[in-house]
Amino acid sequence: MKSIYFIIGLLAFLGACNGPSTENKPSEETVTMETMKEKDIHSYSNPSQVVVKHLDWVAEVNFDSTSIEATAILTIDNLEATENLVLDINGLSIASVVLDGKEAATFTLGEHNEIFGQSLTIPINPETKLVSIKYTTDPNAQALQWLNPSQTAGKEQPFLFTQSQSILARSWIPLQDSPGVRFTYNAKVQVPSNLLAVMSASNPQQKNNTGLYEFEMKQPIPSYLMALSVGDIVFREIGERSGVYAEPSVVDKAAYEFEDLESMIAAAEALYGPYAWDRYDIIVLPPSFPFGGMENPRLTFATPTILAGDKSLVSLVAHELAHSWSGNLVTNATWNDFWLNEGFTVYFEHRIMESVYGRDYSEMLASLALQDLKSEIHEMEENGQSEDTKLKLNLEGRSSDDGMTAIAYDKGYMFLRYLEEQVGRERFDVFLKNYFTSNAFSVMDTETFLTILDKDLFESNGIERPAALYEEWVYGVGLPEGSPEPTSNRFEEVEKQLGKWQEKALLSDLEVDAWTTHEWLHFLRSLPENLTLEQMAALDAAFGFTNSGNSEITMAWMLHVIANGYTPGYEKLETFLIETGRRKFLTPLYKAMLEKEDGKTMANAIYSKARPNYHFVATNTMDALLNYTSK
Ligand SMILES: [Zn+2]
């Protein structure tokens, strides 16, 4: 738990940088357990004084004007009989505000900030229960991506999807946009009658004639899990409580790819207790979706780039499913605690994969994660960003997106694996199950978690905690000494085959028939950086890398294509970057181009064609990387 001095220091800083408002800060006399918690530096809202408990959302989705016209009716609990409800908005045009269904209210808008948006302050009474806000979203709303028919698989209907994490929900719904605030919701959404709408809620499984759909989310969720998708979407059942949504031409491929979904849910429940969200469905979105997946409750949003045809990239599904516990059930209190969401989720992902596909398999994933982590730490250190290699972040005045690095994911994973190795799996599993059961539907900050760890893992098992454990792992930079070393026999075999080639064996003599995507990735990552054009051509001829339909293999191969100036791969590189908007692929590929002498021209030429296909989350990162300014 942080001291009040820390909070005041933070607020003073925010005042200076025009970040979220400080005017509603609690006075020292009114500090309660809740307000003692660190203030969310990425939100203007005042949930310690008045908190949103429920949202009724009535909306009309308009593809012609690329906007949503909506009314958000917030049920509030005025904890401290405060005079103002402060919400987060970004780019919303507010038409009117009504209190308790009758009283038109005034409202004021704070100064607009590029990262945080602005505050919407609504005067309320101590008795006010309902606050209705009528508004329209901006055509450039950051969470929303409006796709033309040509950007979809079917090429005939437009498509809309949202991506609210981390602080983009405020660009389509006025809310207390902080992960520390949970609310339930109901929604009524009107879409064109030939399209289907789905949300992070109870969902329809087929279109109706009216285009009006109703949704209910009974379990309280934080704002970053608000999600909506509208398009020519159909549903296929996978198991009793699982299924997949996608465009008609994609849905069967997706249903095949996710065949093992029920076994994954069963494995997850065996590890961490009952699944709390009723159904678990997945929607496969068009390729411009900026992430691999987004754990919107009841309905994971996923990139089509995981449809490899051989189920080899389904660990992403295990990851999003794992978020049903870590993140969605127990949620990081602020984005400085992001590792609590992602580190646990990567740990769970590997445990689910181990239980469904074996240790052999999950150790390949762990080895790849460690490689990613080491290279990201190295890069961050070189760029003077060592502070960001700590698990507990300090994102004062910065975008919460800056915390979405391998640190939260893979260093977080390594820390949990380290704990498991220290106390033994049996004890660690008991601790984890208990932790998720006792903290279900609540928020967690790093300090509270460490207190629980002390008590329920170390003390209760009579184990002494290593004195420097938290200083090294949570508050320290880089990867601590003695960190876990995944061992993969299958990767050792890959290295042996690679060695044979380097000792002049023919590529056709390598034993690669049983290799999965992960072994190929390890092979590609282990190749020397500098290859001759003859070697590149030989590799391509033997293994067909340029024409691979597997997005991970394409990405790993394209790094060699760029580094070695292998022109036969350029056309594929360009189409891949134009069609795929997944940031995980974009960042390394554009960076690799920038490292080449004439690469900037190439990167800019491709980016100018590709940018219209990317979501804000991706353009925000790429604009900065490429110094792009819209003219
Ligand atoms: Zn995740």
Residues whose N, C-alpha, C, O or C-beta is under 5 A from the ligand:
A	BS01	ZN	E342 T345
